[in-house]
């Protein structure tokens, strides 16, 4: 009879271990769901041309812009350094890691341009 009690005890312990693992997996599943929702909110909205360093920088700026809803007009690449911004055709260059937009006879930062 001791053998039967041992088997019942072992089965109960296995059941408790399995329940604990199920709870742990449910918690991990919830964490992953929240992570996926967060990632979907950050999905890139601008995919750059990989061989164009200016476009890569423009994409980095747009995709990391804190309030993308303010970017109502999107940059559309025409060619290297040339973009359509709404109805405007603009020239863009990168200098010392900063995005500069040609305005008149000079350049201004992309932040100034967007304001």
Secondary structure by P-SEA (a helix, b strand, c coil): caaaaaaaaaaaaaaaaaaaaaaaaaaaaaaaaaaaaaaaaaccccccccccaaaaaaaaaaaaccccccccbbbbbccccbbbcccbbbbbbbcccbbbbbccccccccccccc
